[in-house]
Amino acid sequence: MNAPVTPSTQHRRKTIVLATVVAASVVAAALATGIVPRLHATAALDARTASNAAPVVAVVQPRHAPATTDLTLPADVQAYEDAAVRARVSGYLRRWYVDIGTPVKAGQLLADIDAPEIADQLRQARADVATAAANFAIAQQTATRWRDMLAAHSVAQQDADQKTAEMEATRALLAAANANVSRLTQLLDYTHVRAPFDGTITARNVDIGALVDAGSSNNTTSSTSQNLTQGQGHGAELFHLSQGSRVRAYVQVPQGDSALLDGKTEAWLTLPQWPGRKFPATVARNAGAIDPVTRTLRVELDADGQDGSILPGAYAEAHLSLQAPQPGFDLPASTLVFLPRGTFVAVVDAASKLRLVPVALGRDFGSHIEIRSGLQGDERVVLNPGDAVVEGTTVRVAADGTRGA
């Protein structure tokens, strides 16, 4: 049988319950003021650590590439016409009339060569012509008489035909003698060395009394077969003649830019001795084939010599203004990623993850490159991504954000 509950007992029980509640409140307050903030701090630290673990990347936004680019290439300047004036006959130099730096006109006398043996052979050849002409005259008269006798049935047809054939043979001998006279006359004229075109003498390699060798057989009566057997030489170079009123500049255009060249391409030359000056030039012609060794196209630019401002043999820089039909985007060359499967750029998407985008390259601007296809223009392209970039990696964009190209 339970003991009766007295007021003092109830009071003790209430006191115990109240103490328990107070203790629980104290414990809860302690938890709220100590453990919970520590848990929140730990969670925040973990989140910050995870955030800091993501690599920081600098990005750039593509911009439109220029429609016109200035391609600068080294150029080799040469005279528009350039020739080594050589001796056609052998002999001794009797006299020269021009020296280096002398401007000459086409046909102007440059030097005289003393070759008396040619004059002697010419006199002999003219005597041979006189002999052949006399033989032809008598043969012609004889053939005429025999044709008259044939008409009177005084001689046989065979005899008349023989006299006519003898006349034709002497006619051929006369023609050969005349041809030999013409040949020797031309050789005698070669003793007077003349300028082949208007220009400037850039070298004189002989002096008075020097033996000039034509480089072939000195026997002017030798047969053609003998000359072919002995071979024809080039002969001594007496003078060097250049036509510098116009010049040619040769450049090697890279294969990637060769398709942008045409006759309307604007071009000019610059030379180190004329700083600040531009010499207009025109694209005259090209080789029509890519050099398989250098993968370049040889292009000729023609320019005015500017009264000697551009000298043959000079070094120059050729500037070509190339017009692109459909310009692409311009990006720094450091954004490219070269992988075995192609060329890519790393792009940061809206979820801050890396994506590798394949691109097609266009013109090379040096530190920048043209992107022909693969981009829309609003991408955030990573600078200096490195070849070890992994697609899908979470990254953080640098604090300065997207920069222009």
Secondary structure, DSSP 8 states (H G I E B T S, - for coil): ------HHHHHHHHHHHHHHHHHHHHHHHHIIIIIHHHHHHHHHHHHHHHHHHS-EEEEEE-EE--SEEEEEEEEEEEEEEEEEEE-SS-EEEEEE---TT-EE-TT-EEEEEE-HHHHHHHHHHHHHHHHHHHHHHHHHHHHHHHHHHHHTT-S-HHHHHHHHHHHHHHHHHHHHHHHHHHHHHHHHHTTEEE-SSSEEEEEE---TT-EE--SS-S-TT--HHHHHHH------EEEEEEEEEEEEEEEEEEHHHHTT--TT-EEEEE-TTSTT--EEEEEEEEEEEE-TTT-EEEEEEEEE-TTTTS-TT-EEEEEEEEE-SS--EEEEGGGEEEETTEEEEEEE-TTSBEEEEE-EEEEE-SSEEEEEES--S--EEESS--TT--TT-B-EEEEEEEEE-
